Amino acid sequence: MAARELKAGEYVYLVPTLPTAPSAAYRRPLCEVVTTYGERVRVALGDGTEIETDTRNVVRTLPDLTPRDPRPCPRRSLPDGFEEVPLW
């Protein structure tokens, strides 16, 4: 999302996209855009705290948070001539 697309007074969500995302982004709060300049944006949280972050940590709608199916852990096969020895 480019900074020129955001306008002051617009409501957005903070999401942790970059490793440098503010810790408040992990709560995915609804914020109000205060100012934008370049690739940086200053947002105001619900409690009045203002945070400056990159525009990549800001989205207009929350992503779908449905849990994924667990991936099976692949088991390595032993080379020919070897077998697995039980530990008990």
Buried (B, 14 or more C-beta within 10 A) or exposed (E): BEBEEBEEEBEBBBBBBEEEBBEBBEEBBEBBBBEBEEEEBBBEBEEEEEBEBBBBBBBEEEEEEEEEEEEEEEEEEEEEEEEEEEEE
